[in-house]
Amino acid sequence: MGLGGGSILIIGLVALLIFGPKKLPELGKAAGNTLREFKNATKGLADEDEDKKKSSKDQA
């Protein structure tokens, strides 16, 4: 059960009414920055896990 086109349109209109047209681009930019930082942090954690696995294999 995903979001259809009509549901996304309604959510967008409600967000526009609540935040206004001037604030909406700022909120989108902030959300994008947050997602980018989260992605980079999780990538760093995954890289650390791979490094630990490689070093434990080298020691064995």
N, C-alpha and C positions, 0 to 999 in steps of 0.2 A: 504494500500500500504506500505508494510514493506520492510526491506532490505533483499535481497536474498543473497545466498552464494557468487555469483559472484560479487555483489556490495561490500560486506565486503572484499573480496579478493583484489579488485581494490583499495579500501580505504587503506588497509594494505600496499599494494605495494607503493602507493603514499607517505604514511607516512614514509616508509622505505627509499624511495629516498630522501625525504626532510630532515629528521632528522638523518639518518644514523643508522647503527646497534648498535652503542655504546650508542647513546642517547635514543633510543626507550625504553629500560627497565626502565630508569630513569623517563621518561615521564609516563609510565604505573604505576610505584610506586607512583608518585606524584598524579596522577589521583585517585588511590585507596585510598590514605590518605585523599584527599579532599572529596571523597564520604563518607568515614567513619566518618569524622568530621561533615559533613552535616547531616548524619543519626543520629548521637548522639545529635546534636543540635535540630533537629526536634523531636526526642524522648523526650528530655527534655522539649520542649514546650508542647507536648501532655500530659506529666506527670503533668505539672503545671496546665493545663486546667482541668484535672481530679481532682486534689486537690482542685481547686477553686469550682468545681461543688459539691464535697463532703462537703466542708465547708459551702457552701451556703445552702445545704439541711439540714445540722446539725443545722444551725441557725434558719431555718424556722419552 
